[in-house]
Amino acid sequence: MGTKDLIRYPAEWEPQQGILLCYPHNGNDWPGKYGAIQWALVDFIKKVAEVEMVFLVVRDHTLRDLVKVKLERAHVRAERIQYIICKTNRSWMRDSGPIGVYRNGKRAFLKFAFTGWAKYTNYRLDRHVAGVVSKHFSQKPLIASYRGQEVVMEGGALETNGKGTLITSEECLLHPSVQVRNPGFTREDYEAVFREFLGITHVIWVNKGIVGDDTHGHIDDLCRFVSPDTVVTVVEENPRDENYPILQENIELLRKARLQDGSKLKIVTLPMPRAILYEGLRLPASYANFLILNQRVLVPTFNDVNDARALAQLAACFPDREVIGIHALDLIWGFGTLHCLSQQVPAVTSKG
């Protein structure tokens, strides 16, 4: 990019053209639950399409036609759906899709390299998603590179207030041996990448993500901005739960953190649902995996006593938006829910 380019990574609550989603074409991420997952996606799509556009990635024209029938049966607004034909390995658009930024006030799409969270080997199709989606909007993606190599990164590792501050975790990006995205990268290397390609001037580093997180520390299960100076962060209230010390450390780090202007963060806490175990695995269920739309906030719920508390606390954070719970017990068997599945498409021009 040119040295005079002004890059800004907008906050999720800023005006959106729509939401990028991907309809799953197999049940590999949700063994034994593919039938339920298809209808969970239909409901998710419907809740988004009631208020804004859905840009829906589907494997091929045959699947597109099948999805159209399902959406019609559920009375989803057909004029709010645009289909993007692209073969994928998985449906997690937060991580394989392009990241919308503003370059000199106009929207651009940023493409990081995707390597299956540095864990899985079947990710080659997902590496094409960012380019195909950018082409749908008649643009070429900006390729994030550093010292001659493409930077590996996922959107779920990045949380911004739209004013130059970003929150991420050391466990995800700096662990020396587990799921290493960019071997040899230091904190300073990442901050240089964030500055050049996202316009980030200040980075807040927390330590670990929640237990069971397949991505090894994504921030979007942990801590989210709800305004330029306020975050919500999950806190485990049971001292015997293995998440308890992790999340206590996290909130202490946030209390010590400063924003880009030197001011302290305002912190709102969210409860955690009780541990969800399935076939011997602790699943990464978190109310922090919500998705902000222009007029709504969609929140994963888990048939848990804390569902109502989480919805009420988020409703207080977003008084100008409807806050709606989306049942996510089936989705979480794939190790992610609403935010992981989606990626916002910012408005064409910046309002910030």
C-alpha positions in Angstrom: 0.0 0.0 0.0 1.0 3.6 -0.5 2.6 5.4 2.3 -0.1 8.1 2.2 -3.0 5.6 2.4 -5.1 6.1 5.5 -6.4 2.7 6.8 -9.1 2.3 9.4 -10.6 -0.9 10.8 -14.2 0.0 11.7 -16.0 -1.2 14.8 -18.7 -3.8 14.3 -21.5 -1.4 15.3 -20.7 1.0 12.5 -23.1 1.0 9.4 -23.0 -2.3 7.6 -24.0 -3.2 4.0 -24.7 -6.7 5.2 -23.4 -9.9 6.8 -21.3 -12.6 5.1 -22.4 -16.2 6.0 -21.7 -19.6 4.5 -24.2 -22.4 4.2 -22.5 -25.7 5.3 -22.4 -28.3 2.6 -21.5 -31.3 4.9 -21.7 -32.2 8.5 -17.9 -32.6 9.1 -17.7 -29.8 11.6 -20.9 -31.0 13.4 -20.7 -34.8 13.4 -24.2 -36.3 13.8 -25.9 -32.9 13.8 -25.9 -31.8 10.2 -29.7 -31.9 9.9 -30.1 -29.7 12.9 -27.3 -27.3 11.8 -28.9 -26.7 8.4 -32.1 -25.3 10.1 -30.1 -23.5 12.7 -28.4 -21.6 9.8 -31.8 -20.9 8.2 -33.0 -19.3 11.5 -29.7 -17.3 11.7 -30.0 -16.1 8.1 -33.6 -15.1 8.7 -32.8 -13.0 11.8 -30.2 -11.2 9.8 -32.2 -10.8 6.6 -35.1 -9.2 8.5 -32.9 -6.1 9.0 -30.1 -6.2 6.4 -28.5 -8.0 3.5 -27.1 -11.5 3.7 -24.2 -12.4 1.4 -24.4 -16.2 1.4 -21.6 -18.4 0.3 -22.7 -21.7 -1.1 -20.6 -24.5 -2.6 -22.4 -24.7 -6.0 -25.6 -23.9 -7.9 -27.2 -27.2 -6.8 -26.8 -26.3 -3.1 -28.0 -22.7 -3.8 -31.2 -24.1 -5.2 -31.7 -26.4 -2.2 -31.0 -23.5 0.2 -33.5 -21.3 -1.6 -36.2 -23.9 -0.9 -35.3 -24.0 2.8 -35.3 -20.3 3.1 -38.6 -20.0 1.3 -40.2 -22.5 3.7 -39.0 -20.4 6.6 -40.4 -17.2 5.0 -36.9 -15.6 4.7 -36.9 -12.4 2.6 -35.5 -13.6 -0.7 -34.6 -10.1 -1.9 -32.2 -9.7 1.1 -30.1 -12.7 0.0 -27.2 -12.5 -2.5 -25.5 -15.8 -3.3 -21.8 -16.2 -3.8 -20.7 -19.5 -5.4 -17.4 -20.7 -3.8 -16.3 -24.1 -2.6 -15.1 -24.2 1.0 -13.8 -26.6 3.5 -15.7 -25.0 6.4 -18.3 -22.3 7.1 -16.4 -20.1 9.5 -16.5 -16.8 7.6 -15.1 -14.8 10.5 -11.7 -16.4 9.9 -11.5 -17.3 6.2 -13.5 -14.4 4.8 -12.1 -11.0 4.0 -11.9 -8.2 6.6 -13.6 -5.0 5.7 -11.5 -1.9 6.3 -11.6 1.7 5.0 -8.8 2.9 2.8 -8.9 6.7 2.3 -12.6 6.6 3.4 -13.7 4.0 0.9 -14.3 0.3 1.7 -11.6 -2.2 0.9 -11.3 -5.9 1.7 -8.2 -7.2 3.5 -7.0 -10.7 2.9 -4.9 -12.5 5.4 -3.6 -16.0 4.7 -5.7 -18.8 6.3 -4.1 -22.1 7.5 -6.9 -23.8 9.3 -6.0 -22.1 12.7 -2.6 -23.7 12.3 -4.2 -26.9 13.3 -6.0 -28.6 10.5 -4.7 -29.7 7.1 -7.9 -29.4 5.0 -8.1 -25.6 4.5 -7.0 -25.2 0.8 -10.5 -24.3 -0.4 -11.0 -21.8 2.4 -7.9 -19.8 1.3 -9.9 -18.7 -1.8 -12.9 -17.3 0.1 -11.5 -13.8 0.6 -10.7 -13.4 -3.0 -14.0 -14.7 -4.3 -16.0 -12.6 -1.9 -14.0 -9.5 -2.8 -14.7 -10.1 -6.5 -18.4 -10.3 -5.7 -18.1 -6.6 -4.7 -16.0 -5.9 -7.8 -12.8 -5.4 -5.8 -9.4 -7.0 -5.5 -8.5 -7.8 -1.9 -5.5 -6.1 -0.2 -3.0 -8.8 0.6 -1.5 -8.5 4.1 2.2 -9.3 3.9 5.2 -8.5 6.1 8.8 -8.9 5.3 8.0 -10.7 2.0 5.5 -13.2 3.4 1.8 -13.4 3.6 0.6 -12.9 7.2 -1.6 -15.7 8.7 -4.5 -14.2 10.7 -8.1 -14.8 11.5 -10.8 -12.2 12.1 -11.8 -14.0 15.4 -8.5 -13.0 16.8 -9.1 -9.3 16.3 -11.4 -6.9 18.2 -11.4 -3.1 17.6 -13.2 0.0 18.8 -12.9 1.7 15.4 -10.7 4.4 16.9 -7.3 2.8 16.7 -7.4 0.3 19.5 -7.3 -3.5 19.0 -7.6 -6.3 21.6 -6.0 -9.7 20.9 -4.5 -12.6 22.9 -1.0 -13.8 23.5 -2.1 -17.4 23.5 -3.4 -17.2 20.0 -0.7 -15.2 18.4 2.4 -15.5 20.5 2.5 -19.1 21.8 5.9 -20.6 20.7 4.7 -24.1 20.0 0.9 -24.5 19.8 -1.0 -23.5 16.6 1.7 -21.1 15.6 0.4 -18.9 12.8 3.5 -17.0 11.9 6.7 -18.7 13.2 9.2 -16.2 14.6 6.7 -13.3 14.8 7.1 -11.1 17.9 4.6 -8.8 19.6 6.3 -5.9 17.7 5.9 -7.7 14.4 2.2 -8.2 14.9 1.7 -4.6 16.0 3.5 -3.4 12.8 1.1 -5.5 10.7 -1.9 -4.1 12.6 -0.6 -0.6 12.1 0.0 -1.0 8.3 -3.1 -3.0 7.3 -5.7 -2.1 10.0 -4.6 1.4 11.0 -4.2 0.3 14.6 -2.2 2.6 16.8 -2.6 0.8 20.1 -2.9 -2.9 21.0 -4.2 -4.4 24.2 -2.8 -7.9 24.8 -4.7 -10.3 27.1 -3.3 -13.7 27.9 -5.4 -16.8 27.4 -8.8 -17.6 25.8 -11.5 -19.8 27.2 -11.1 -23.6 27.8 -12.1 -25.7 24.8 -11.4 -23.0 22.2 -10.4 -24.9 19.1 -8.6 -21.8 17.8 -6.3 -21.5 20.9 -7.3 -18.1 22.2 -9.6 -16.2 19.8 -10.7 -12.9 21.4 -14.3 -13.1 20.2 -15.1 -15.7 22.8 -13.6 -13.6 25.5 -13.8 -9.9 25.3 -15.7 -7.5 22.9 -16.0 -3.8 22.4 -19.5 -2.5 22.7 -18.6 1.2 22.3 -15.4 3.1 21.7 -14.5 3.1 25.4 -16.4 0.1 26.8 -15.8 -3.7 26.6 -17.8 -6.6 27.8 -15.8 -9.6 29.1 -16.9 -13.0 30.3 -16.3 -13.9 33.9 -16.6 -17.4 35.4 -18.3 -17.2 38.8 -17.6 -20.7 40.0 -14.1 -20.8 41.6 -13.8 -24.5 40.9 -14.3 -24.1 37.1 -11.1 -24.3 35.0 -12.1 -21.0 33.3 -12.1 -19.1 36.6 -8.4 -18.2 36.9 -8.1 -17.5 33.2 -10.9 -15.1 33.2 -9.9 -13.4 36.5 -6.4 -12.8 35.0 -8.1 -11.4 31.9 -10.2 -8.9 33.7 -7.2 -7.7 35.7 -5.3 -7.1 32.5 -8.2 -5.1 31.1 -8.4 -3.0 34.3 -4.8 -2.0 33.8 -5.1 -1.4 30.0 -5.5 2.0 28.4 -7.1 3.1 25.1 -5.5 4.9 22.3 -6.0 8.2 24.0 -4.6 7.0 27.3 -8.0 6.7 29.1 -9.1 3.6 31.0 -11.5 1.0 29.6 -15.0 0.8 31.0 -15.6 -2.9 31.7 -19.0 -4.7 31.8 -18.9 -8.4 32.8 -20.9 -11.2 31.2 -21.5 -14.5 33.0 -20.4 -17.8 31.5 -22.9 -20.6 30.8 -22.3 -23.7 32.9 -19.8 -26.1 31.3 -21.1 -27.9 28.2 -19.6 -31.3 27.7 -20.2 -33.5 24.7 -18.4 -36.8 24.0 -15.8 -36.0 26.6 -15.0 -32.5 25.3 -15.5 -29.2 27.0 -17.1 -26.9 24.3 -16.2 -23.2 24.1 -19.7 -21.8 24.8 -19.6 -18.1 25.4 -22.1 -15.2 25.4 -19.3 -13.0 24.0 -19.7 -14.6 20.6 -22.5 -12.2 19.8 -23.0 -10.5 16.4 -23.8 -6.8 16.1 -26.1 -5.8 13.2 -27.4 -2.3 12.2 -30.5 -2.7 14.3 -30.0 -5.8 16.3 -27.5 -7.8 18.4 -27.8 -11.6 18.0 -26.6 -13.5 21.1 -25.9 -17.2 21.4 -27.9 -19.0 24.1 -27.4 -22.4 25.6 -30.6 -23.4 27.5 -28.7 -22.2 30.6 -29.8 -20.3 33.7 -27.4 -17.5 32.7 -29.0 -16.9 29.3 -31.4 -14.3 30.6 -28.7 -12.5 32.5 -26.4 -12.3 29.5 -29.2 -11.0 27.3 -30.2 -8.4 29.8 -26.6 -7.1 30.3 -26.1 -6.9 26.5 -29.4 -5.1 26.1 -28.2 -2.5 28.5 -25.1 -2.1 26.4 -27.1 -1.6 23.2 -30.1 0.5 24.1 -30.6 1.4 20.4 -30.7 -2.2 19.1 -32.9 -5.2 19.6 -31.1 -7.9 21.5 -32.2 -11.4 20.4 -31.1 -14.8 21.7 -30.3 -17.5 19.1 -30.3 -21.1 20.4 -26.7 -22.3 19.9 -26.4 -25.7 21.6 -26.1 -27.5 18.2 -23.8 -24.8 16.7 -21.3 -25.0 19.6 -20.6 -28.7 18.8 -18.6 -27.2 15.9 -16.6 -25.2 18.4 -18.1 -21.8 17.4 -21.4 -19.9 17.2 -22.8 -16.7 15.7 -19.7 -14.4 15.5 -17.5 -17.2 14.3 -19.8 -18.0 11.5 -20.2 -14.5 10.3 -18.2 -11.5 9.0 -19.7 -8.0 8.7 -19.5 -6.2 5.4 -19.1 -2.5 6.2 -20.9 0.3 4.4 -19.3 1.4 1.2 -18.0 4.6 2.6 -16.8 5.5 6.1 -19.0 7.4 8.5 -16.2 7.6 11.1 
